[in-house]
Amino acid sequence: MTEQAPAREWLTIPDLVDTLGIGVSRVRRLIEDKHLAARRIDGVLKVPADFIKDGEPLTELRGTLIVLGDNGFNDDEAIDWLIQPDEILGTAPIDALRAGRKAEVRRVAQALA
């Protein structure tokens, strides 16, 4: 992809504990259950801050992560797809999800198979 994604803020597990007001084990469970996706950056597990909205995991994210996983994407690949600009959507899929374009994002995700 030739276009560079804008810099994104990343949250560590302790950041998520503070932001979400829940314990570490519950944060890890949200990641395991695909409510959030995380990747290791310099050995530290981090989640894009855009995956959180109003102090909660973005509700539209889980179904999209499941669709991507069903299409063979691992968490790193799913995160990359979500935060990189997409030609069809005209923006990064995570930004489209945050703007209420869930059905459109999932249609594009399903077409990736």
N, C-alpha and C positions, 0 to 999 in steps of 0.2 A: 504494500500500500504506500503510495507516494505522499499522501497527505498525513501530516503529523497531528496526533491528537493533542488537544489542549492539556496542560498540566492538571492533574487531578489530585485532590487531597486524599490521603490514605489514613485510616484509623487502625490503631493497634487493638489487641484484645482489651488491655486496660482502658483505652479510650472508649471502646464500645460498652464496657461495664459502666463507665460514668455516663455516657450518652443515653444508654438504654435503661439504666437504673436496675440492672440485673446482675447476677453473679457470673463468674468466669465459665462455670459448667453450662449454664443456660446459653451463653454466647456461643460456646463451642457446639452446643446442640442445634442452635439456629443455623450454623454453618453446615453441620452434618445433614440436617433436614432440608437443605437447599432454600432456606429463607434468606440466606446470605451466601456469598461466595468469597473465598479468601485465597491469598497467595503469599508465599514467603518472599519478602524483599529484604535482602541482606540478613537472612536468617530469622527475620521477625514476621510472624503471621499478620497480614494486614488486609483490610477490606476497604474498597473505595467509599469515601464519605457519601458519594451520590447514591449509594444503596440504602441510605437512611433518610427518612423524611418524617418530620415532626416527632422526632424521638423514637421512631419505630422503624423496623425494616420495611422498605418499600413493598407494599402488598402485591403489586404487579410483578415483582421480581421472581418469586418462587416458581410460578408457572412457566415463565420464560426460561429460567435455569433448568427446569425439568425438560422442556422442549429441546434445549441445546444439548443436555445430557443424553437424551434419547437419540439425538443425531450424532452421537459419538464425541461431543466436546468434553474435555476435562475442565476443571475449574479455571485453570490458567487461560485456556482457549476461550472459554465463555466470558471471562472478565475482559480479555482483549477485544472480543467481538462487541461486547456491550459498551466499552468506553472509546472505541475508535469510530471516527465518522463513517457512516454508511451511505453509499451513493444513492441507494433506493429511497432511504428515509430522509436523506438530506441533512442528517445530523447524527450524532452518536445514538445508538439504540437506547442507552440509559436515559439520555435527555428526552427522547421521544416517550419513553415510559413515564417519566416524571411529568410530562405534558399531557398525559391521559391517552396516549396513542397505543394502548396495550394490544389491541387486535391486529393493528398494522405491524407492530414489532414482531408479534408471534407468527404472523403470516410469512414475514421475511425470514425469521429464524427457521421455520419449517421447510422453507425452500432451500435451505443450506444443505439438506441431507444428500 
